[in-house]
């Protein structure tokens, strides 16, 4: 029962980076068909992002954590650097 309650408190939302300016990224999230634009400090996002990148936010017990979704281009660039 405890595990179910923990999962019920977890909210995941996928967003697209619209603008990166200074130390702020404006990210567009859609939740239940409603668009929300959120200004996120870059220090809260654990990777280097550019406009058009996809990130997701996880909200657990009132705390929002941002994570990155690796794009195919980023993976290919890393492979080329290793060679």
C-alpha positions in Angstrom: 0.0 0.0 0.0 2.8 2.4 0.8 4.4 1.9 -2.6 1.1 2.8 -4.3 0.8 6.0 -2.3 4.3 7.0 -3.3 3.5 6.4 -7.0 0.3 8.3 -6.7 2.2 11.4 -5.5 4.5 11.3 -8.6 3.7 13.6 -11.5 5.8 13.6 -14.7 5.4 16.3 -17.4 7.3 16.5 -20.7 8.2 20.0 -22.0 10.0 21.6 -24.9 12.6 24.3 -24.3 11.3 27.5 -26.1 14.0 30.1 -25.2 17.3 30.0 -23.4 18.3 33.5 -22.3 20.9 34.3 -19.7 20.4 31.9 -16.8 16.8 31.2 -17.5 15.1 28.7 -19.8 11.5 29.1 -20.8 9.9 25.7 -21.2 6.5 24.9 -22.6 4.7 22.1 -20.8 1.3 20.6 -21.7 -0.8 19.1 -18.9 -4.2 17.6 -19.7 -4.3 19.6 -23.0 -3.5 22.9 -21.2 -0.3 24.7 -22.2 1.9 26.2 -19.5 5.0 28.3 -20.0 7.5 28.0 -17.1 10.7 30.0 -16.5 13.3 27.5 -15.1 16.7 28.5 -13.8 19.4 26.7 -15.8 21.1 25.5 -12.5 18.0 23.4 -11.9 18.4 21.5 -15.2 21.2 18.9 -15.0 22.4 19.1 -18.6 23.2 21.7 -21.3 20.1 22.5 -23.2 19.2 24.4 -26.4 16.0 25.7 -27.9 13.9 22.8 -29.1 15.4 20.2 -26.6 12.9 18.1 -24.7 13.1 17.8 -20.9 10.8 16.4 -18.3 9.9 17.4 -14.8 9.1 15.1 -12.0 7.1 16.4 -9.1 7.3 14.3 -5.9 5.8 15.6 -2.6 5.8 19.2 -3.8 9.4 19.2 -5.1 10.0 19.6 -8.8 13.1 18.0 -10.4 14.1 18.5 -14.0 15.7 15.7 -16.1 17.0 15.6 -19.7 15.9 13.4 -22.6 18.9 12.6 -24.8 18.3 13.3 -28.4 19.7 11.2 -31.2 21.9 14.0 -32.4 23.5 14.4 -29.0 24.2 10.7 -28.8 25.8 10.7 -32.3 27.9 13.7 -31.4 29.3 11.9 -28.3 30.1 8.9 -30.4 32.1 11.0 -32.9 34.1 12.7 -30.1 35.1 9.3 -28.8 36.6 8.2 -32.1 
